[in-house]
Amino acid sequence: MRRRDFIKVIAVSAAGWPHALSAQQKPVIGFLNSGSADAYPDRLQQLGYVDGENVIVDYRWALGQYDQLPAFAAELVERRVSVLVATGGEPAALAAKSATSTIPIVFAIGGDPIKLGLAASYNRPGGNATGANILAAEMDSKRLGLLHELMPSATRVGVLLNPNFPAYTEQLNDLQHAARIINLEVEILRANTMGKSRPPLNPLPRNAWKHWY
């Protein structure tokens, strides 16, 4: 099952939790995402759920503006949604967790939920949040190693990172550590806006772009 389908299944399953609301009411799913709707095609209907008929989905898309997430999460909590689904990485999950300690939260993140304070432990997460860790953060150094195996002659690679992302520092440190081990030079470029380009953190010389891999 693909990640997007998995997220939808989690959301629909969580909507049926017994303490959410009475059987006579349509469950309301609050869907909070750090990105845009373009990356999340609606698959609820394939699962037998039609928005507005037997379920209501209230979407909030931050479009990469993480500072909007707390307000969006508060709006969904104020609406008293049955479950709050937080996707698009750690920022949405953390905003949801800060907004409520009672409404069930289902998240999908790439980092460690215990380090982030989303769960007490893997065996006993506690609290009102549950979800999936897709291990994206831990894969960054492995991707760098795989790239080196595929192109052993490459000596420098470009990496796009978002400095506004909560796990940015950890990502940067892991990549730089992995690069030193395999004797690679990494150029870190800032990618923190939707549809706008930013200068690299370590600017490349004008003629260096042809050496990118």
Rosetta blueprint (number, residue, H / E / L):
1 M L
2 R L
3 R H
4 R H
5 D H
6 F H
7 I H
8 K H
9 V H
10 I H
11 A H
12 V H
13 S H
14 A H
15 A H
16 G L
17 W L
18 P L
19 H L
20 A L
21 L L
22 S L
23 A L
24 Q L
25 Q L
26 K L
27 P L
28 V E
29 I E
30 G E
31 F E
32 L E
33 N E
34 S L
35 G L
36 S L
37 A H
38 D H
39 A H
40 Y L
41 P L
42 D L
43 R L
44 L L
45 Q H
46 Q H
47 L H
48 G L
49 Y L
50 V L
51 D E
52 G L
53 E L
54 N L
55 V E
56 I E
57 V E
58 D E
59 Y E
60 R E
61 W E
62 A L
63 L L
64 G L
65 Q L
66 Y H
67 D H
68 Q H
69 L H
70 P H
71 A H
72 F H
73 A H
74 A H
75 E H
76 L H
77 V H
78 E H
79 R L
80 R L
81 V L
82 S L
83 V E
84 L E
85 V E
86 A E
87 T E
88 G L
89 G L
90 E H
91 P H
92 A H
93 A H
94 L H
95 A H
96 A H
97 K H
98 S H
99 A H
100 T L
101 S L
102 T L
103 I L
104 P L
105 I E
106 V E
107 F E
108 A E
109 I E
110 G L
111 G L
112 D L
113 P L
114 I L
115 K L
116 L L
117 G L
118 L L
119 A L
120 A L
121 S L
122 Y L
123 N L
124 R L
125 P L
126 G L
127 G L
128 N L
129 A E
130 T E
131 G E
132 A E
133 N E
134 I L
135 L L
136 A H
137 A H
138 E H
139 M H
140 D H
141 S H
142 K H
143 R H
144 L H
145 G H
146 L H
147 L H
148 H H
149 E H
150 L H
151 M L
152 P L
153 S L
154 A L
155 T L
156 R E
157 V E
158 G E
159 V E
160 L E
161 L E
162 N L
163 P L
164 N L
165 F L
166 P L
167 A L
168 Y H
169 T H
170 E H
171 Q H
172 L H
173 N H
174 D H
175 L H
176 Q H
177 H H
178 A H
179 A H
180 R H
181 I H
182 I L
183 N L
184 L L
185 E E
186 V E
187 E E
188 I E
189 L E
190 R E
191 A L
192 N L
193 T L
194 M L
195 G L
196 K L
197 S L
198 R L
199 P L
200 P E
201 L L
202 N L
203 P L
204 L L
205 P L
206 R H
207 N H
208 A H
209 W H
210 K H
211 H H
212 W L
213 Y L
